[in-house]
């Protein structure tokens, strides 16, 4: 009785959680709508490997995006990680979990937003510095200070 399936989930306790057949997640539906030429065909084992790679690269991109001096360059890792995770979601069989690829997708989107924030912040700071330089020049003339 201890290892019998529970009536509401039809799963044995302690067994890996299986996706409900016929039900697709939001990301799976969106990935299925993408054009086929964007994604190469993957077998199920490759899809699982792609989800792990996408998760690792997107975690790296998120960590990189939090570093002040190089955070704006995290998009170089976030966009490929997003692509790999969406590819893994699309080609994972419906009876397997897409949790790793979903987490990787979310992490890469967060990393992309943080990287774009850094890019906008640096551009705003550069514009403010240029304006301050122009104001200084206007206030003190050409800068010929002779005593």
Phi, psi and omega per residue, in radians:
X1 nan -0.451 -3.073
X2 -1.190 -0.654 -3.100
X3 -1.798 0.342 3.123
X4 -1.447 2.634 -3.124
X5 -1.122 2.509 3.077
X6 -1.371 2.520 -3.037
X7 -1.160 -0.572 -3.070
X8 -1.359 -0.515 -3.124
X9 -1.920 -0.300 -3.104
X10 1.031 0.601 3.142
X11 -2.171 2.543 3.065
X12 -1.343 2.343 3.121
X13 -1.034 2.405 -3.132
X14 1.538 -0.216 3.124
X15 -1.395 2.686 3.105
X16 -1.072 2.523 -3.120
X17 -1.262 2.239 3.119
X18 -1.765 2.519 3.085
X19 -1.206 2.605 3.133
X20 -1.268 2.168 -3.127
X21 -1.094 2.418 3.107
X22 1.559 -0.299 3.128
X23 -1.731 2.301 3.122
X24 -2.032 2.473 3.084
X25 -1.299 2.914 3.131
X26 -1.040 -0.799 -3.126
X27 -1.135 -0.648 3.129
X28 -1.126 -0.719 3.118
X29 -1.122 -0.738 -3.131
X30 -1.180 -0.692 3.137
X31 -1.177 -0.561 3.118
X32 -1.208 -0.394 -3.136
X33 -1.431 -0.233 3.139
X34 -1.212 2.604 -3.110
X35 -1.124 2.550 -3.071
X36 -1.160 -0.468 -3.110
X37 -1.223 -0.281 -3.129
X38 -1.338 -0.432 -3.016
X39 -2.165 2.250 3.027
X40 -1.277 2.765 3.097
X41 -1.230 2.374 3.099
X42 -2.132 2.464 2.976
X43 -1.439 2.892 -3.050
X44 -1.012 -0.657 3.141
X45 -1.175 -0.690 3.097
X46 -1.179 -0.592 3.109
X47 -1.143 -0.686 3.096
X48 -1.159 -0.734 3.095
X49 -1.106 -0.708 3.120
X50 -1.122 -0.642 3.120
X51 -1.179 -0.636 3.091
X52 -1.180 -0.785 3.129
X53 -1.090 -0.771 3.120
X54 -1.080 -0.686 3.112
X55 -1.142 -0.762 -3.119
X56 -1.160 -0.780 -3.118
X57 -1.187 -0.674 3.123
X58 -1.226 -0.591 3.043
X59 -1.131 -0.701 3.071
X60 -1.106 -0.737 3.131
X61 -1.107 -0.677 3.113
X62 -1.160 -0.753 3.091
X63 -1.120 -0.709 3.122
X64 -1.134 -0.633 -3.111
X65 -1.208 -0.327 -3.140
X66 -1.504 -0.161 3.123
X67 -1.457 2.168 -2.996
X68 -1.018 -0.788 -3.019
X69 -1.343 -0.473 -3.065
X70 -2.098 0.168 -3.077
X71 -1.062 -0.547 3.138
X72 -1.201 -0.323 3.135
X73 -1.529 0.013 -3.118
X74 -1.165 -0.364 3.125
X75 -1.104 -0.415 3.108
X76 -1.123 -0.432 3.091
X77 -1.786 -0.530 -3.057
X78 -1.201 -0.700 -3.100
X79 -1.197 -0.815 3.059
X80 -1.107 -0.614 3.110
X81 -1.134 -0.694 3.097
X82 -1.094 -0.745 3.116
X83 -1.078 -0.799 -3.114
X84 -1.153 -0.705 3.139
X85 -1.165 -0.719 3.086
X86 -1.137 -0.636 3.080
X87 -1.123 -0.714 3.125
X88 -1.160 -0.681 3.113
X89 -1.117 -0.723 -3.083
X90 -1.151 -0.672 -3.016
X91 -1.818 0.141 3.016
X92 -1.322 2.300 3.123
X93 -1.035 2.654 -3.045
X94 -1.153 -0.343 3.141
X95 -1.572 0.032 3.109
X96 -1.952 2.745 -3.106
X97 -1.406 2.497 3.084
X98 -1.914 0.464 -3.046
X99 -1.082 -0.795 -3.116
X100 -1.072 -0.772 -3.134
X101 -1.200 -0.615 3.103
X102 -1.162 -0.771 3.090
X103 -1.105 -0.722 3.092
X104 -1.081 -0.682 3.099
X105 -1.103 -0.787 -3.136
X106 -1.134 -0.772 3.135
X107 -1.104 -0.704 -3.132
X108 -1.218 -0.591 3.068
X109 -1.164 -0.712 3.092
X110 -1.112 -0.771 3.120
X111 -1.074 -0.674 3.129
X112 -1.147 -0.734 3.120
X113 -1.126 -0.767 3.131
X114 -1.131 -0.706 3.117
X115 -1.118 -0.733 3.104
X116 -1.150 -0.590 3.053
X117 -1.093 -0.795 3.125
X118 -1.073 -0.711 3.130
X119 -1.095 -0.784 3.122
X120 -1.144 -0.686 3.133
X121 -1.130 -0.765 3.141
X122 -1.157 -0.711 3.107
X123 -1.116 -0.719 3.113
X124 -1.136 -0.704 3.118
X125 -1.155 -0.680 3.108
X126 -1.152 -0.700 3.096
X127 -1.132 -0.705 3.123
X128 -1.150 -0.688 3.118
X129 -1.163 -0.688 3.117
X130 -1.146 -0.707 3.110
X131 -1.150 -0.710 3.097
X132 -1.118 -0.658 3.108
X133 -1.138 -0.734 3.100
X134 -1.134 -0.714 3.100
X135 -1.094 -0.711 3.133
X136 -1.108 -0.752 3.132
X137 -1.111 -0.734 3.119
X138 -1.135 -0.626 -3.085
X139 -1.280 -0.679 -3.021
X140 -1.943 0.158 3.069
X141 1.380 -2.531 -3.016
X142 -1.381 -0.197 3.140
X143 1.651 0.219 3.122
X144 -1.516 1.653 -3.132
X145 -1.765 1.861 3.088
X146 -2.070 2.348 -3.100
X147 -1.826 nan nan
